[in-house]
Structure formats: C-alpha cells, structure tokens
Amino acid sequence: MHHEIVGPVLAIVAILLQSDAAAVHLVSSQLGWAHAVGNFQSIAKSWQEFQAAAQSRPEHPDRDSPQGESPTRLPLAANKMDGGGPASPSDSTPRVTFADGVASILYRHCAACHRPGESAPFPLLSYADASKRARQIAAVTASRYMPPWLPTPGYGAFQHERRLTDAEIAILRRWAAGGAPEGDRARTPNPPPPPQADLGKPDLSAAMRFPYAVPADGPDQYRCFVVPLALDRDRYVRALDIRPGDRRVVHHAILFQDLTGTARKRDTGTGYECFGSPGFLPARGLGGWTPGSPVLRMPSDMPEVLFKGADLVLQVHYHPSGRPESDRTSTDLYFTDQPPKRHAMDVALGSTSIDIPPGDGNYQVRDHFTLPVDVDALGITPHAHYLCRDMKAFALLPDGSKRWLVWIQDWNFNWQDQYLYAHPLRLPAGTRIEMLFTYDNTAGNPRNPNQPPRQVRWGPGSADEMAGLHLQVLPVRAEDAEELSQTLWGKMMRSLGGGLYRPAPQPARSSPVLR
C-alpha cells in the first residue's frame, strides 16, 4: 500500500488483539496502472473502519442482481478470541492442526504477501510464524478483512480470487480456539516458493540510478526516473517484477519506455515531476506495481514489446511517511523469443469533473462508452480514493440484457487491484459499457480523511478524489483494432472539453478520428 501499508494496519490490529481490546488491505498499457493504495496519516482511520466493519451495514437492494434479489453482504462480525469469543470445538469434531488443514490454507491464500520482502509485515511460512498469531488470523479472516478481496461474489468471476470459503474460515477459527496445535510435523506441506521462482533468472535487471530522498512530510510526489538502456534489438517481455526500494513511501509504480530521449534529458539524477503522463509521447506502458500485486505475467501470445533503443522510465508515486525515507525502486524483466500475436486495448471511463460538497453521502459519478466492434473483455481496473464507497461497472448488450463487469460494495483505497476475468467476456458491437461510482463525504464515513468533512475535488493527492475505470479488451477481429482505437481517441478528446476540443464543421468526408 503505501503507508497505511498492510504492515502498520495489521500491526495495530495485532497489538489490539494481544492486549485483548478487540478482535477485530494485462495490464493496461498506459492508463490502468496509475493507481494503488492508502495514506500513512489515516492508519488510525483504518482501525476505525475495521471496527465499523464489525457492524452489519444495510444491504443495497438491486433488482438487477443475478438472482433478481439484493445481494447479501458477507457478515463482518467481530470475533473476540478470549472470553466471549467463539465456542470451543466439540469433542465430536476432528482436531484441526497446522499440519493438517491450516498450512495449506495459509500457503494458498496468504503466503504470496506474507513472506520476506513482500508487502505484509510478517511471514506466514511456518508453524512458528502462524501459531503466535492464531487468534489474529482467526479474527481477521472471520471478519473477511483478510485476505483482502473487494469484488462482490456473483458479479464477475476472476482469476486468483483471494476469498476464503466459509469452510476454510471455520478451520482457522477451530484451530485458534483449540490452542493452535502443530500436529504431525512430517505431514506439513512444503512452503510455496516465491511467486517469481518458476521464471528463472531475469534477462534484465534495472534500477533507479540513484536513491531518491523522500521528505518526512508535504504533498504526494509523482516523479519519473530514467533507466538508460542500450538494446540493439526489440525484446519481448513475458513477465516483469517491480520491486519498490522503500514500501513505506511507494504508493505505486508504473514502468514506461521512452523512444524519444526526452526522459534522459529531463532526469539529471533526482528524477523529474510527472503527474499523469511521464512527459513524453507515445507513453508506452510495460506494467506496474501496487501493494500485494503478483509478478506481472503476460499471456503467452501477448508479450509486451520493449523496443530497440528505448530507455526505461519508472514513474513512482510517493507519499511521505512522517519521517525522511530513501527509495531506490528496481525492476526485473523476463524475455521470450516469441513476438506478440495479439494486442490488448484499454477502454477508459471516468471523470475529472468531481466536486463533492461536505456532508454529501450520495455523490455519484457516471460515464459510458459504446463499443463499435466485437471484443473480448480480459480484465478490469477501477480506481478512486477514500470517499468512494460503491463501484458498479456493467455492460448493456444490444439484446437488452445486462452483464456485470464488477461490483465493489465497500471500496477500500488500501486494497485496490487489477482484476483479470476467469474467462474472457464476449461483448458484441453496440454494447454500452457503464460505470457508476458513489461517494460518501460525511463524518460517518470512517475512511474520510477530513474530519470535519470539507469540499473535495478531483486531484492527484490521496485526500483529493478520482474516478477511473479501465476495461482491458481484445478485438475479436484483428482488423477492428483501428476502428476501436479511433473511437476511443474520439471519446478521450471530447472528454477534455472546454477550449481543448471543439468539433470542426463536418466536411464531405468525416474525420476518421472523431467518428
């Protein structure tokens, strides 16, 4: 995350648990990666929201839910593991041990982050790691605060869903209530290897040329750092792994390539300011990092092209942690000899016209786009900041049916992600993609960074707001890519508004860009 990174948040939870107080975070090439997580100064509010989550919230009736009924929110009940906590397992239930049951759950759902060098504050790779935190594990999983997963079940099926089943949660609860026994050590499965272990040795490792000094306080910083290369031919990137040097201050990072030499001229050693665009066109994105995100792997027939003569450019969003820090972010790239056969495209929805009055608990932002060609949707990346509470994205098909793309009923800035569909979603030409984000700028929103609430507008800082939705799609017919690209360009130009875009009088032949 970035300084409400998982570490501090869970550290607070752990302290409160141990003191018995209560039991209870395809990359779109240029647009979809610029978003990640939280703000160190709101750690206390993260704890407040965790407590608030223990109380059931009203359900949101929606006649368009898959079953025609309002979806049921998963219970977020607090679990106090001492005294009035969950009942001890009955004598008739099988004994749960770390070796038989618990280890496999932790390794499958938690170990990717809870391992040395990753975003979580402690490892969960051994009995010693897990047993001393058994009550904490039982509490945060019973509340579904961990593992973090925002999409509502039934409104899109995604790869790598980090959602525990009710049976898995019950196993962890019974293990903690039973004293967290180890069981037969010989039966314990082996811990999983690091996520990048199967990729082999990186073909290219690169880092910022110099450490960057992040001040103790002040506004968020967006800086670009050039990493000069000397490639004598195009290379095809099958995977990349961005490694923040100081996760306490790195909010997110995006990796671009520059073919113009602009970044090399602008970066004299300490980077240069670059909110939004990295300062050159075309801004060819390779991928990005957000806290908890896995190593980025491209589909075998869709590697990213790293062009001959290009420089790498790391765009890093820093958020001061309250003390001086130093960061030197790096990246490992893994190549393949096979060039891409297909190219994904980004359908971007959103708005910069955000102006939320204090006290408004139902401020809404909408946008839409009608597909001109048949596409397969591969993944989706929603983004907002602290005030957003509810995110809906859906497709209205030409036959009148509605298909959900994602629904997040309780948005959490600390745990945003890119969601890849379990299977591509076929969306025919004429489908209308819609987004509806709802914001809560009241004192009752525990994530509100301003108490009392103040007016909040669109902006780059974590305490400002944004509204963005990126749908990664693949044209069903390769020859349709140009038409989709031109239509998306037209939408982007119209969204600039004001004096930046004025449709010209139509000549006899209409412009291919703005149709």
N, C-alpha and C positions, 0 to 999 in steps of 0.2 A: 504494500500500500504505500503510503508514504509517511506518515508519521503517526498516523493512527495506524501505523502498520500493524499487522497482526500481532507483532511482539508486544507492544505496550498494552494493547487492548486485552490480550489474553493474560498478560502479566497482572493487570488489575483484577481480572476475573479470578486468577489463581490465588492472589493474596486474599481476596474476599472469601473465597471458598475455604481456604486453610484457616482463616480466622473465624469460620463458621458464621459469617454475616448473612450470606445468601448464596444459593446456587444458581445460581443463575449468574469476521471478512471473507484461412485463407486470407487470411489477411487481405484487407482491402488495401490496395496499393498505396494510395496517398492520403486517404481520408479517415479510414476506420480505426486507426491505431492510436490516435492522439488523445487517448483517454485512459485514466486509471482510477486512483483512489484517494482518499482522505486528507486530513489536515491535523497535524500534531496537536494543535491547540484545542481540538474537540475531543480529545481522549475521554475527558470526563463525561461529555455528552454521549460518547459511545457506550459508556457504562450505564448512563441513564436510559438510553434506548434499549439496552439489553434488559434492564429491569422492566421497562414499559412493555417490552415484547412478551413478558410473562403473563400479561393480562390479555384476554381474548379481545380482538378488535372486531367491530361489526363486519359481517360479510358483505361483499359487493354483489347484489343481485344483478344478473346479466342474462337476459333472455337468449343471448347468442352463445352461451356456453355449450360445450359439446353435447351435454345431456339435456339441454333445454332448461336447466336449473342453475341457480347460483353456485359457483364453485365453493368448496369448503376450504377455508384456510386451515393449514396444518396447525395443530394446537401448539402454543408457545407457553406451556405451563412451566413455572419454576419448579425445580427439583432440589429440595434441601436434603442433602445426603446424610444428615445426622438428625437425631431426634425425630421429628415428624416427617422423615423422608419416606422413600418407597419401602414397601414391605419387603422383608427378607424372603428369599426363595423358600418355597415349601419343600418339605422333605421329599416329595414325590417328583420334583423337577430335577432333571440331570444337572450335575455340578458343572458350572462354566469355569474354564481355566484360560489362562493366556495361551497356552499351547494349543488347546482345542477350542477354537472359535474366535477368540479376541484378536490374536495376532493377525489372522487372515483379514479381518475387517480393517484393522488399522493399516496394514500394508496396502490394501486395495484402495482405501479412500483417503488416507491421511499422510502416508509416507512421502508422497511427492513434494509436499511443502515442509513436513516435519522431519527434516534431515539437515545435516550440516551444510551451510552455505545457501540455504533457501530462505524463504520469507518468514517462516514460522519461528517462534522464539526458542523452541526446544525440540529435540528429536523424539520420535516415537518408533524407534527401530529395534528396541529390545525390551525384555520384561522389566529391567531396571528403569528404563525410560518411562514406561507406561504405568507401572504399578504405583508409583508415588503420586501419580496424577489420576488415579482411577475415579475418584469422586468427581473431579473436574470434568473428565471425559464423559462420564455418565450424565452430568448436568447439562453440558453444552450440546451434547447430541440429542438428549431428550427434548430440549427446547428448540432443536433444529437451528441453533445459532452456528453450529459446526456439524459437518463441513459446510462451508459457505456455498449456497446454490440458490440463485434468485428466481429463475423461471417457475411459474406455477405449473404443476403436473397437469397434463391433458391439453395443454395449449402449445404444443410443439414438442417433438421428440428430438433429443440432441445427443451427440457423441459425448462420452466421458462425463456423464451426469454424476455430480458429487452428492447425490441424495441417498441417504441411508434408508433401508427398508424398516418397517416397524419391527420386524423380527431381529434385525441387526441392532437396533436401538435397545430392544429388550435384553439381548445378550450382554451388551455393555453395562446396562443397569444391574442385571443379576450378578455380573462379575464384581462390580464395585460393592454391591450390598453383601456379597459373600466373602468379603475380605481380600479380593483381588488375588486369588491363588495362581501360582505359576503352572501347576500341572506337571506332566512328564516333559522335561526339557527336550528329550530326544524327539518328541513329536512336534516341536515348534517349527513352523516353516522358516525357510531362509528369508532374511530381509530382502526386499527388492533392490536391484541395482539402481544407480542414478538414472534419471529419465533419458539422458543422452548416451548411456553406456553402449547401446547397440549401434550407434552411429559411427563408432571407430574414432580415429584421430582426426581433429579438424583439419581441413585443407587450407584454411586461412584463419589466423588469429590476429585481431587488430584491437587497438585500444586508443583512447584519447591520448594525445601526445604528452600532455602534462596534467597533473591533478588540478582540479578546479576548487577554489576556496568558496564555500557557501557560507554567507554570513549567518549570525545567530538569529536574526530577525529581519523583518522587512517583507516586502511583497514577494509573491511567487516569481520565479525566474524561468524563462524559456531561453535556452542557449543552444547554439549549434557548434559542434566541434568537428573539424575536418580530419579525416584519417587518410593521408595521401597513399595511393596505390600505384603500382606500375604494371598493370595487367597487359600482357601482349596479345591477348585474345579474349573473346567472350567466354564467360564461365556461367554454368547453370547451377543455381543454388537449390539444393534439395532440402536443406534444413539450416536453421540458424538459432543461435543461443546467445541472447544479450544478457550480460552479467553486470548489474549495477555495482559500482565500487563501494557505495555507501547507501544501503537501503533505507537508512533513516531519513534521507533527504530526497531521494529519487522518487518522484511521483509516477512518472512513466518515461519511457524512452522509445524513440522511433528511429529506424535506420533507413536513410536515403542514399541514393547515389547521384553524384553530380558530374555531368559530362561537359559542363561549361567552364569549369575552372573558377567559378565565382566564389565558392566557399573557401577555396585555398587562398584567394586574395583577401577575403574578409577576416579570416581567422589568423590572428597574429600570435596566437599562443594560448589565449584565455577564452577562445570562442567568441561568438557574437550573438546579440539579441535576435530572436527569431520566433515570435509567437505566430502560430498558424503555419504559414508557408516557411520552408527553410531558406527562402530568399533567392531561389533560382527556379527557372522553368526549362524543361519539364522537371517536376519534382518526382522522381521515380522512387517509389517506396519499395523496400525489401521486406519489412516486417517490423515488429515492435515487441515491447515488454511491458507487462503490467504485473503487479504482485500476484503470485500464485499461478501465473500463466505457465504452461508447459513449454518445452522446447518446440519451436515452430517447425513443423514438417509440412512440406508441400506435397500435394498429390503427385504420384509418380509421373503423370503426363503433363504436369503443370508447374515445373520448376520456375523460379524467378531468374531472369537474365541479369547477370552482372556484366556490364558492358566493358569492352576493351577501353582502356584509358580513363575509366571512371575513378573518382575519389569517393570513399565512403564518408557520409556525414551523419553524425549522431545528434539528434535533437533530443535534449533532456529537459524535462520539466522538474525544477527543484522547488521544494517547499521548506523554508527554514525550520529547524527543529528546536530552536531555543538556545542552541549553543553552536559555536563555529564548527563546521564539518569540512571534510575534504573528500571529493569524489573523483574517481577515475574509472569510468564505465568502459567495458570491453565487450567484444563480440567474437564468437566462433562461427565460422561458416563451413558448411559441408557441401561438396560439389558432386554433380553427376555428369556423365558424358552425354546424356540424352537431352536434346533440346526440347522445349515445350511444344506440345501438340495443340493445347488449348489455352485460352487466356480468360480468367475471371474478370468481371467488371463490377463496379461499385454503384449501386443505386442509393444516392444520399438524400435523405429527407431531414428537415429541421427548420429552425428559425433563429434569427438573431434579434427579432423584434420582441424581446422579453422585457416586461416591466411589471413586476409583481408588487402590489401595494402591501404594506404591513397589515396583518390581520386577515388577509385573503387566504382561505383554506381550500379553495377550489379553482385555482387559476389554471387554465388549460391552454395548451399549445398543440396545434394541428398542422399537418402537412400531408400532401398526397402526390402520387405520380402514377400515370397510366402507362403501362408497358406497351411499346409499339410492336414488339416481336415476342415470340415464344421464348421463355427462359426456364432454366432450372435454378432454383434458389439453393445456395450451398451453405450459407451461414448468415448470422445477423449480429450486429453490434449496436446496442443502444447506449446513450450517454446523456447524463445530466449531473447536477451537483447535489447539494444537501437538501434542498427544498422539495425536490421531486419525490412523490410518494407512489404514483401508479403509472405504469407504462403499458400501453396497448399498441400492438402492430398486427395488422391483419390484411388479407387480400380479398377483394371483392371480385369474383370471377365473372366473366361475361354471361354465364348461365344463371347469375343471381345468387349463387352460393357464396358462403363466407369461409375462408380458411385462415386459421390463426397462424401467425408467424412467431409471436412470443407475447406473453402477458406476464409482467412482473408487478405483483400487487403490493409489494413492500420494498421499493427500491432502496438500496444501500450503497452509497458512494464508495464505501470501503471495499466493496466486493464485486465491482463490475467486471465484465468479461466479454470475450467474443464467443458466441455460441454457434457451433457447427451442427447442422442437421444430421440426424442419424442416417437419413436417406435424402437425396435431392428432392425438392418440391417442384413439380412441373406447374408453371404458371403461364397460361396462354396469352397471346396478344390481346390487348383490351382489358387485361386485369388492372384494377386500380389498387395500388398499394397505399395504405393509410396508416398514419401514426396519430396517437392521442396521448399526450403526457399531461398529468395532473400534478400541481404543485401546492404545497401547504406552507404558507408563510405566517403561521400563527405561533403563539407562545406554547401551544400544546404539541407542537412538533418537536420531539426530543433531539432531532438532528439539526434543527435550525441553529446556525452558528451565531445568530444575532438575538440577544435577549436584553431588552425587548426587541421584537421584530422591527426591521427597518425596510425601506423600499429596496428591492433587489432587481437589478437589470442584467442583461446579457453581458458577459465579460470573461476574461481569461482566468481570473483568480478563483480559488476554491470557494470563496464566500460570494462570488458572483453566481450567475446561473447560465446554463446552456441547455440546448435541446437538439439532440442529433440521433439519427437512426441510419445505419448503414447496412444495406442488404447486398450481400455478395452473390452475384448471379453469373450464369454461363449461358450465352445464347444457344438455343438448341441447334440452330443452323449457323455455322461459322460466318457465312456471308451476311448475316443480320447484324454482326457486331458494329459495323459502321453506322447503320441506322440507329441503333440503340445509343451509341456514343454521341451522335449528333443531337438526339432528342434530350439526352442528359445534359449536354452542354447548353442547349437552349434553356432548360429549366434553371441551371445554375446562373446564367446571365440574367434571366428575368428576376431571380430571387435577389440580385444585387439592388434592383430598384433605383429610385431617385434618378439622378442625372447620369448614373453609371450605365444605365441601359434604357434606350428608347427604341422601340421597334421602328425601323425605317419604313417609308412607304413601299408597298409591295410592287416590285417590277413585274414584267410579264412572266418571268420565271422566278419563283420564290427561292429564297436563300436556303441552301441545304442544311445550314447550321441551325436555323431558328424555326424549323417547321414544327 
